[in-house]
Amino acid sequence: MASHPQILIVDDEIDLVRLVRYNLEKEGFDVLSAYDGKTTFSLMQDHNPDLVILDLMLPDMSGIKICQTIKQDPQTKSIPIIMLTARSSETDRVSGFESGADDYVVKPFSPKELVLRVKAMLSRTLSQRAAEPTKIHLGDIVIYPKSHTVETHAGDSISVSFLEFKLLLSLAQNPNMVRTREQLIADVWEQEGENISDRAVDTHIKRLRQKLGPSRGVIETIRGIGYRAISKAK
């Protein structure tokens, strides 16, 4: 990590990049900038920034693809990503979070609010890294918070999306306790939770259970309320 937290801005709007850079540097951040996907990956490899601010629409590839690639790489998957885009529909937001984004800011935006979100995200990320256990046992599966991976006790990998992992982790961190849909939305979707419906939670839980296969019983439905993680296999 640089002496000051390092932020990578990825956007093809030069004036916007200058505006965001100015506000971040004023707060003491080191700032890198990229205007396309190719440069983004080069800077990620050379600098390993502490946070990425990413536009959805770039000249050579989509922000969704860039986000997915960053989150699928073990070396960069823990780097928080804030999507900064003019697309404001629920579908676009869900797609952004599904690809691995940690926050979603819609243009036009307040530079001061963006800086506050960057600070909050970095503070939360550093606190989580310090507090996270190496692994969590839940029924017949093992969850590794730092690497965002899930395995069976036999060591077989269970492939889940970034959003599905956050849902599973939220439940696993509160074993045998009922988590309402509202609580799960707050945990997983954070600032954008008010735009996420209960049905979206149910859909993601259904997909997660399908991927867990024989271990799906670790997630129990509490009708009319939400879900509960069962710490001991039935």
N, C-alpha and C positions, 0 to 999 in steps of 0.2 A: 504494500500500500504506500502511496506517496505520502510526503510529510503532511499534506492536506488531502482530504478526500478528493478523489478524482472522478469527474463526471464526464461521460461521453454523450454529446448531443448528436442525434442522427436525424437530419431533416434537410430537404432540398430547397427550402426557403431561406436564402442567405440572410435577409433582414431579420427573420425570426431567430435564426441561430445567433446572430449578433446581439439581439435583445436578451435572449436567455443567457448567453455567455456573460454579458455585462452584469446582469443581476446575480449570477452565481459567483463570479469573480469578486464582486463587491462584498460578498459574504465569506470570502476566504477559500473558495473551492478552486481546485485546478480543473481546467476545462479543456476537453478535446472535442473536435467536431468532425463529422463525416456527412457527405451529401449523397452517398449511395451505399449499397450493400457491400460491394467489394472493399471499399475503404473501411467500412465498419468492421469487417472481420479481420482486416490487417491490423487495425488499431486495437481490437480486442486481444489479438495474439501478442502484440508488442507491449501493451500497457496494462492489461487486466484491470480495467477501471472498477471503481467501487459501486457505480450506479450508471444505468443507461436511460436516457430520455429518447424515445423512439417514435418517429412518425410512421403512420401506416402506409402512406403512399410515397414510394421512392421510384426513381427512374428505371432502375435495373431489376428490382425485386420488391415484393411486398414486405411491410413491417411484420406481418404475421409470420412469414417464412423466416425472417431474421430472428424474431423472438423465439420461435420453435428451435432453431439451430443453436442459439445461445443456451437455452434451457435443456437441450438434449446432450450438451457437452459437459462431462463431469468436471472439467476445469473451470467452466463459467456458469454452470446452472444455478449457483447460489447468488449470483449478481442480480440485485433487484432491477426491474425494468418498469419505467413509467411510460405508458403510451400517451403521445400527444398528437391528437388528430381532430380533423373537422367532422369525422363520422360519429354521430351521436345516438344512433338507434340502439335498441336493446340487443338486436342481433349482432351488431358490430362490437358492442361492449362484451357480450358473452364470448364472441370469437377471440377477442383480445385476451380475455382472462383464460380461455381454454388454451391459447397458445403459450401461456406462461407468464403473462404480464402481472405485475404486482399492484399496479394502480393504473387509472385511466383518466386522462384530463382532456376535456373537449375544447377545441378552438372556437371562438376567441377565449382567451384565458387571462387571468391576472398573474403577471410575473411574480408578484410578492407571494401569492398563494402557491404557485409552483415551487418557489424556493422553500416555503414552509413544508410542503409535501416531501421534497427531497430530504430536508432535515429530519422529518418524522420517520421517513422510510429508512434512512441510514441508522438512526437511533434504534429503531425497532429491530433492524437486521442484526446489528452488533449485539443487542441485548439477547436476541433469540439464539445467536451462535454461542454466546457464553452460557446460556441456561439450558440449552438442548441436551438431553441425554444422548449417549452414543447409539442406543437402540431401545425400542419399546416392544415388549412381547404382548401380543393380543391374540388370545386363542391359539390357533395353529399358525399364525403368521408373525413375522418379525419386521418392524418398521425402523428404518434408519433415517432419522430427521436430517442429518447433515448432508447425506448424499441423495436424499429424496428417492430412496429405493425401498421396495417391499419384497420380501422373500418368504417362502414357507420354511418351517423348521428344518426341512430336509435340504434347504439351500437353493431351491428352485426359484428363479426370479418371476415376479408377477408384474407385468407391464401395466402401469396406470398413467394417466395424463397428469400434468402439473396440478390442475384444479381438483382432480379426483384424489390426488395425494394430500392436498390441503384439507379436504373434507375428512379423509381417513385419519389424518393426524389430529384434527380438531376433536374427533370422537375419541381417539386413543388416548389423548392427553387428559380426558375426563372419563376414565373407565367406570362402567356400571352406573353412570349418571345420565339422566335424560337431557339431551340437547335439543332445544326447540329449533324449528326451522329459522326463526329470527336470529337465534344465537349463532347458528351455522353460517347464515348469510353475513353476519357481522364479522365472524372469524375469517371466512374464506374470501369474501368479496370486498371487505373493508369499506373504504369510503363510498364505493358505488353500490353498496348494499340496497339502498332505497329503490334502485332500478331493477332489482332481481326478484322474481316472483317465487312463491313457495313451490310452484310446479317445476321451476328450473332446478331447485334443490332435489326434488323427488326424482327427476330425470337423471341427474348426475349420480345420485345414490344407486339407482337401478343399474346404471352402467358400471359403477364401481363393484356392485355385488356380482354382476356377470363376470367381471374380470377376476374376482376373488375365487370363483368357482366353488370347490368343496368347502372353502373357508368362509363363504358368504354369511354363514350364521353368526359371525362375530358382530354383525350390524343388525340390531333388532329394531323393528318399527314399533313406535308407541303411537297408536292410532289417535289422530286428532291433535297430537302434540309435536312429535318429531322422531328422533332416533336415539339409540343408546348402543355403545360399544360394550360387548360382553368380554370381560378380561379372561375368563376361563372357557375353554371349548366345551360345548355341550355334548 
